[in-house]
Amino acid sequence: MLLKRFYIINKETVCLLSEYDERGYECTRVIEGERVFLVKKSVQDVLEESFHYYARNLAGAIVGARSILGDKHFLPVELNVHQGIILAPFHISKSKKKIWVVTSKIIDVQEVSEKLTVLHLMYGHNLNILLPNKQVDSRRSKADKLQIVLQVRYYTSEKIRTLLYEPGSGFTVVEEKGEYNFQVKNKKKEE
């Protein structure tokens, strides 16, 4: 199996699982698209580095999720709302280690027993989760709510945009009254 030293969560990431290598070191099993590989770092480290890559931090994402969803445990967190990367924590065994699933990659949920649910994920992957189906659905609903609230907040707060226009580039800037108003500023030529 492929072993990487570094990994950043991206739009192809399906989930992150904690496991130990033959020497007893914690690694992260990454499912990305159809590929499965190990990263020589803990899940926590991969999460932290991914948040830092996107100029964020995990602790802040958790605080933000709590402010939107309420003071709860096992809250989903938003890594990148533009790419639809909302991660939800689950347990796959009785250990305390969490797995993190990108909720947009969950295709279907199947209840196997009162305390066991199977997540059917994109690219043909399946995960057994030790939770009742009702709790899995609740976490997915919270992730959906988090994503919607963050998208609304982002798009309503971004009403002013700066557009850099290069003459001769093939784009035409039209100044008219309407939903989008442009002001074209010309540089004064020094003579």
Sequence and secondary structure as in RCSB ss.txt:
>XXXX:A:sequence
MLLKRFYIINKETVCLLSEYDERGYECTRVIEGERVFLVKKSVQDVLEESFHYYARNLAGAIVGARSILGDKHFL
PVELNVHQGIILAPFHISKSKKKIWVVTSKIIDVQEVSEKLTVLHLMYGHNLNILLPNKQVDSRRSKADKLQIVL
QVRYYTSEKIRTLLYEPGSGFTVVEEKGEYNFQVKNKKKEE
>XXXX:A:secstr
  EES     TTEEEEEEEE TTS EEEEEEETTEEEEESS HHHHHHHHHHHTT  HHHHHHHHHHHH S SS 
 EEEETTTTEEEEEE SSSSS  EEEEGGGEEEEEEEETTEEEEEEGGG EEEESS HHHHHHHHHHHHHHHHHH
HHHHHHH         TTSS      SSSS           
